[in-house]
Amino acid sequence: MPSPPAPSIRRFTTRLNSLVCYNNRVSALASEVRLGSILIIDDDESVVHSFARILTLEGYKVITAMNGSSGLKEAEAVRPDAIILDLRMPIVDGLVFLRRLRANALQRETPVAIVTGDFFLDDRVSAELQNLGAALKFKPLWLEDLVGLARTLLLHKVSR
């Protein structure tokens, strides 16, 4: 008759099983999150195109706008699950966009990330972004940063 497994092997097997279960739960949640829609707003066409291509390849539904004004129209029409937008844009900048978005009861809770190349933000602007519930990220965003940001925004939406 074979002897029972050593305690260290039983602990290893138990830990391995729990990791497999955890991985399955994370994969299921990631699949659910990837079905989300993300609105990308930036006046730099190359940024919009790059972000959209990366996130589309990751499985997200991507909507784009080239300025804050058209971004507000898209947000109203599509009601995306999350928004990534530039801070410095002509006509309607990211801060004005965010104020208007938060004034709309249907979109008040939409997760938003402001992305900017401006490392020297005024303290008042930073405080207002925080009060309006926006995450702040600085350009350049690498592929992993962008994908991680999208996941974080959509997980925030799922947890509400």
C-alpha positions in Angstrom: 0.0 0.0 0.0 1.5 3.4 -1.0 2.3 5.8 1.9 0.3 9.0 2.1 1.9 12.1 0.6 4.2 14.0 2.8 2.7 17.1 4.5 4.9 19.4 2.3 3.5 17.8 -0.8 -0.1 18.1 0.5 0.5 21.8 1.2 1.9 22.3 -2.2 -1.0 20.6 -3.9 -3.5 22.6 -1.8 -1.7 25.8 -2.7 -1.5 24.9 -6.4 -5.3 24.1 -6.5 -6.1 27.4 -4.8 -3.9 29.3 -7.4 -5.7 27.5 -10.2 -9.1 28.5 -8.8 -7.9 32.1 -8.3 -6.5 32.2 -11.9 -9.8 30.9 -13.2 -11.7 33.6 -11.3 -9.3 36.3 -12.6 -9.6 35.0 -16.2 -13.4 35.1 -16.0 -13.4 38.6 -14.6 -10.9 39.7 -17.3 -13.1 38.2 -20.0 -16.1 40.1 -18.6 -14.1 43.4 -18.4 -12.7 43.1 -21.9 -16.2 43.3 -23.3 -16.3 47.0 -22.1 -16.3 50.0 -24.3 -13.7 52.8 -24.0 -14.0 56.3 -25.5 -10.6 57.8 -26.4 -10.4 61.6 -26.8 -7.3 63.3 -27.9 -6.5 66.1 -30.4 -3.3 64.2 -31.5 -4.4 61.8 -34.3 -1.4 59.5 -33.7 -2.3 59.1 -30.0 -5.9 58.3 -30.8 -4.9 55.8 -33.5 -2.3 54.1 -31.4 -4.5 53.8 -28.3 -7.4 52.6 -30.3 -5.4 50.0 -32.1 -3.8 48.6 -28.9 -7.1 48.5 -27.0 -9.0 47.0 -30.0 -6.4 44.2 -30.2 -6.9 43.6 -26.5 -10.6 43.0 -27.2 -12.1 46.3 -26.1 -14.8 48.1 -28.1 -13.2 51.5 -28.8 -14.8 54.7 -29.8 -12.7 57.8 -30.7 -13.1 61.5 -30.8 -10.6 64.1 -31.9 -11.6 66.9 -29.5 -13.6 67.4 -26.3 -16.7 68.7 -28.0 -17.1 65.7 -30.2 -16.1 63.5 -27.3 -19.0 64.9 -25.3 -21.4 64.0 -28.2 -19.9 60.5 -28.4 -20.2 60.0 -24.6 -23.8 61.1 -24.7 -24.7 58.8 -27.7 -22.7 55.7 -26.8 -22.4 55.9 -23.0 -19.0 54.2 -22.9 -18.0 52.1 -19.9 -14.8 54.2 -19.5 -13.1 57.2 -21.0 -9.4 58.1 -21.6 -8.8 61.7 -22.6 -6.1 64.2 -23.0 -6.0 67.2 -20.7 -4.8 69.8 -23.1 -7.0 70.1 -26.1 -8.4 73.1 -28.1 -12.1 74.2 -27.8 -13.1 71.9 -24.9 -10.2 70.7 -22.9 -10.1 67.7 -20.6 -11.0 69.5 -17.5 -14.1 71.2 -19.1 -15.1 67.9 -20.6 -14.9 66.2 -17.2 -17.0 69.0 -15.5 -19.7 68.6 -18.2 -19.6 64.8 -18.0 -20.0 64.8 -14.2 -22.9 67.3 -14.6 -24.8 64.6 -16.5 -26.5 62.3 -14.0 -26.3 59.3 -16.4 -22.6 59.6 -16.8 -21.6 60.9 -13.4 -20.1 57.5 -12.4 -18.3 56.8 -15.6 -14.6 56.0 -14.9 -12.3 58.6 -16.5 -8.5 58.8 -16.9 -6.9 62.0 -17.9 -3.7 61.5 -19.8 -1.3 64.4 -20.2 2.3 65.2 -21.2 2.2 68.2 -18.8 4.2 67.2 -15.8 3.9 70.6 -14.2 0.2 70.7 -13.4 -1.1 73.5 -11.3 -2.1 72.2 -7.8 -5.7 73.6 -8.3 -6.0 71.6 -11.6 -4.7 68.4 -9.9 -7.1 68.9 -7.0 -10.1 69.5 -9.2 -9.3 66.4 -11.3 -9.1 64.4 -8.1 -12.4 65.9 -6.8 -14.1 65.0 -10.1 -12.9 61.4 -9.7 -10.5 61.2 -12.6 -7.3 59.1 -12.6 -4.2 61.1 -13.8 -1.6 59.5 -16.0 1.4 61.0 -17.7 2.5 60.5 -21.3 4.1 58.6 -22.8 2.1 55.5 -21.9 3.7 52.2 -22.8 1.6 49.4 -24.1 1.4 47.7 -20.6 0.5 51.0 -19.0 -2.4 51.6 -21.4 -3.8 48.1 -21.1 -3.4 48.2 -17.3 -5.2 51.6 -17.2 -8.1 50.3 -19.3 -8.5 47.2 -17.1 -8.3 49.4 -13.9 -11.0 51.7 -15.3 -13.3 48.9 -16.2 -12.8 47.0 -13.0 -13.7 50.2 -11.2 -16.9 50.3 -13.3 -17.7 46.6 -12.5 -17.2 47.1 -8.8 -19.7 49.9 -8.5 
